[in-house]
Amino acid sequence: MSEYRAPVRDIKFVLDHIVDLASLADIPDFSHVDPDTVSGLVDEAARFMAEVVAPTNRIGDSVGSQRNADGSVSTPEGFKKAYEQYVSSGWNAVKSDPAYGGHGFPASVGIAVQEMLTASNMAFSLCPMLTMSAILALENHGYEEQKATYLPKLISGEWTGTMVLTEPEAGSDVGALRAKAEPADDGTWRIFGTKIYITWGEHDMADNIVHLVLARAPGAPPGTKGISLFIVPKFLVNADGSLGERNDVTCVSIEHKVGIHGSPTCVLAFGEGDGAVGYLIGEVNQGMRCMFTMMNDARLHVGLEGLGIAERSFQQAAEYARVRTQGRAIGTPPTESSPIVEHPDVRRMLMTMKASTEALRALLYDNAKAIDLAHRHPDEAVRTANSGRAGLLTPVAKAWGTDLGVELTSLGIQIHGGMGYVEETGAAQHWRDSRIAPIYEGTNGIQAIDLVMRKLPMDGGAVVHGYLDEMAALERELAEATADLGTLHTELAEGIELLRNATEWLLSREDPNDVLSGATPYLRLFGTVAGGYYLAREALAARRLLAGNGDDPFLAAKIATARFYCEQLLPQAFGLVPAITANAGSLFAVDAAMLGT
Amino acid sequence: MSEYRAPVRDIKFVLDHIVDLASLADIPDFSHVDPDTVSGLVDEAARFMAEVVAPTNRIGDSVGSQRNADGSVSTPEGFKKAYEQYVSSGWNAVKSDPAYGGHGFPASVGIAVQEMLTASNMAFSLCPMLTMSAILALENHGYEEQKATYLPKLISGEWTGTMVLTEPEAGSDVGALRAKAEPADDGTWRIFGTKIYITWGEHDMADNIVHLVLARAPGAPPGTKGISLFIVPKFLVNADGSLGERNDVTCVSIEHKVGIHGSPTCVLAFGEGDGAVGYLIGEVNQGMRCMFTMMNDARLHVGLEGLGIAERSFQQAAEYARVRTQGRAIGTPPTESSPIVEHPDVRRMLMTMKASTEALRALLYDNAKAIDLAHRHPDEAVRTANSGRAGLLTPVAKAWGTDLGVELTSLGIQIHGGMGYVEETGAAQHWRDSRIAPIYEGTNGIQAIDLVMRKLPMDGGAVVHGYLDEMAALERELAEATADLGTLHTELAEGIELLRNATEWLLSREDPNDVLSGATPYLRLFGTVAGGYYLAREALAARRLLAGNGDDPFLAAKIATARFYCEQLLPQAFGLVPAITANAGSLFAVDAAMLGT
């Protein structure tokens, strides 16, 4: 009913023409990454995810992970076996450090594997995603002994990781957390406190779970400056690497959620007994800095959830629309009925899904490329520039990507008509699953604040100006291609100009409330225009290939899709400008007490 | 956790200033409808719905209606009792014919009661909604004997009604249905066939269920011209009005849906034995005409579901935003944390919810007023004009209203952060419940087709031109009020102009595929601009009242809300114009086979 076929050719097209994989091979760390190897890797991942992971998606939703009376958590049938195969096939290690058993592929290759994993089973994919966050924290901030103890098992996936931040009174405001860490005589710590919303906080797929926990040491200053980060393994690890005692951390309950039922979202109690044994990562009170290291990666991955699930929803809807007949399209003989894909309104929904997912894929992969260059390029100037670029794009990737995820999966339901509202069809699961992504890993409102308050002002605005200039530089090539690309370049140029003006407006405001008030519509404008830019680049690449290559419907579709996006979707964002530049006054003109009855 | 407080003052404000109730009292049929009576009715309905119906909403979702092994359906605890009280208090009869026990209130008063019922428990409200459709069909097309037999019980609500149209191969394309009707010797008919998606097709809240079933008589022409409408009661009715034999109709299964779990969506089998006894309504092959009679009413009601559920979601989110503290708004001392309602991004979401629901309420109630005038005004010219107006507004009310329902309830989740994704909070139920409304009673794509293909061309375009002129006529009064209303009238005037141009473009096209391709974005533009028009009228009314009335935060909020809508939300629709006028070519430029992988 809901098969997944990885969009292999689309993915490779983005790797070739947006990421430009060949250029990454110049970086010493990636000298082993030749395009043929990557192509084979993508093919193999596509096969594995579709055959092994994707079939677990429906049962994951209908049964869900369940907490047992003893505090253990059982995953749905098939999860454990799929995870074993995922680990034994090496998929968890794709982009990690070879020194600890990783395969050392760039993030911009890892993202292709992650996309396919996420599309196959979003709930399942969260477990490796959190493990990846733990790996990054340890790689960047762990002591050598900690790395040696935990990284090989986390990179292989034999052990999984969690990020343990949230408390009932500390969600978006991490600085409000109250979990306590007390130093023990032996240099370890004892952790006490209740944490909520811990994704894959307890489960039966791995031998051990490595919790990375934020807590306050004695005398810590208030707010984010007084937070430290600790390793708290579910089972303590003996000196020889074998598993020892069960640590003092228990799963008290799991949440009853709208979607991602396969992913256990846990309330974890630390230190109900003598205290959970914890090991400090980095320095005391430096926990937030450690968290920030992995945030770009995690947020990009959450944006990827929007893409993966929208792609799967799109595939299912397109297949349904080709098979389901109902009514007659204009010109169909009275005795026949038409596949609904021939009705303009259904076609509009499908084209919107196709164009938006492709725009989003390019943005996300380009974001991953910036992360690669920021971390691995030998030239410091390139590293610095791309660190800024990655920082700029990440909140857009996260928020625009996840908003699109919800909107596009909703179209996926709509195309199914009444069938879409019946759970067995599976179209609704995508929509329900997608709805968490605008919330976690920093709500989309937080992303918008991050974009306008921290990212735009970076380097005096130079980072965003560099990106705007890069977009505008496409103008000349586009103008030469009007015979094939229609008015695409006109709409795109207008979009870039509006985005530039809105950016200048935000950068010039003195009252931060005015900037904050325009943040969300600005992020939407940014994502929408950037999407047009990437699709235009793909259209130009397709045009070049077509010139020497006769007719290829895939390449022709790339051009037509870019045109549809720029001519029909991109202009919708232009109407956001008044909301961006309206100032705070109009948002606060109605008294809070008058909101609601 | 999820209380409902009916927005009584908002409702009365719309009844006073948009519907202009006082003017309806000039119509002989409504001579008994004085504003004081209506005001008391609204107050009493508000109390009843909040106290009796609203508390059943959560259990309706978490338990749902269940089919038993014998084919009966049990509703969730509390539904039966609430329905008994609903019937005994007379709420079902508000707008029905006094000749059969109704109270004869206008549709524009009935809609206020329906809004509050729907907001209290959407799944529950569908049962009376379907009964109302059956009542309308019988009032307009039933024989006297049929009216006498069924109307009193349906109007009181002691019996409920259903609309039985859909079959697996006949959804949007009703004309494809295959259920058979065979004449019996005694003038009755025998019905055979399986029907799906029958809302409240079987349940335990009423003594009898009156199914109105579409089927084909022998020799009927294909398509919609060969469909007849039959009464098929669950229990046959004896000559003395008492209930007789069980008819040959059984509930085979109920659907497992994304939301509205309290509402049993049934697969009904007719004629598994000797045939279900049916009674023809009107003439053979005139079934579609009978259906069209009630369609305006049913579609308006479905649009109202978007409003009711968005209003409830808004109330809950606003309340949460006032009490939940997290982070610090600009200017808050470091030792304090702010209620999230003080954060601009949260305020933007709440203002979007407030402004959109108020715009929608005004449009829907004005639509109901047009229905009243179309049916009851003594002057035929007024009836004709308002029949056109109601026809024009109905697809907009249905599709724009239900799209907003999904979008606004999604904001309601977002405001709750992580709590919004946990089912116990209740915010997610609204979103899941709302998702059916863009699908049933004619998908929103069908509504858009209806608008551009049937409604715009009515009377050579005179109906839509009349509405556009009415909107534009507000210009002068708005221009005089700029001191209080800011740039509201500028944006509204631009919106009306764009809508007018888009309308002319659609009316002038020769290729129907071009018109169909622009249908959905056009409907969105229409709704968005109309919403601005109604809020502007409300702002002008508030301004007049304020002039003689000092400061009243309710009235001040009306003005601020209209400004927010016109200055910040309305312009978003302007970007839809390119998609409306793009022609079909760009939608079909990508081959259907290239959609999806």
Interface residues (C-beta under 8 A of the other chain):
Chain A: R5 A6 P7 V8 D10 T166 G171 S172 D173 A176 I196 Y197 G223 E255 H256 K257 V258 G259 F314 Q315 Q316 A317 A318 E319 A321 R322 Q326 G327 I330 P334 S337 P339 V341 E342 H343 P344 D345 V346 R347 R348 M349 L350 M351 K354 V406 S410 I413 Q414 G417 G418 G420 Y421 V422 E423 E424 A428 W431 R432 R435 I436 P438 I439 Y440 T443 N444 G445 A448 I449 E491 P512 N513 L516 S517 A519 T520 P553 F554 A556 A557 A560 T561 R563 F564 E567 Q568 L569 P571 Q572 A573 F574 G575 L576 V577 P578 A579 A582 A584 S586 L587 F588 A589 V590 D591 A592 A593 M594 L595 G596 T597
Chain B: R5 A6 P7 V8 D10 T166 G171 S172 D173 A176 I196 Y197 G223 E255 H256 K257 V258 G259 F314 Q315 Q316 A317 A318 E319 A321 R322 Q326 G327 I330 P334 S337 P339 V341 E342 H343 P344 D345 V346 R347 R348 M349 L350 M351 K354 V406 S410 I413 Q414 G417 G418 G420 Y421 V422 E423 E424 A428 W431 R432 R435 I436 P438 I439 Y440 T443 N444 G445 A448 I449 E491 P512 N513 L516 S517 A519 T520 P553 F554 A556 A557 A560 T561 R563 F564 E567 Q568 L569 P571 Q572 A573 F574 G575 L576 V577 P578 A579 A582 A584 S586 L587 F588 A589 V590 D591 A592 A593 M594 L595 G596 T597
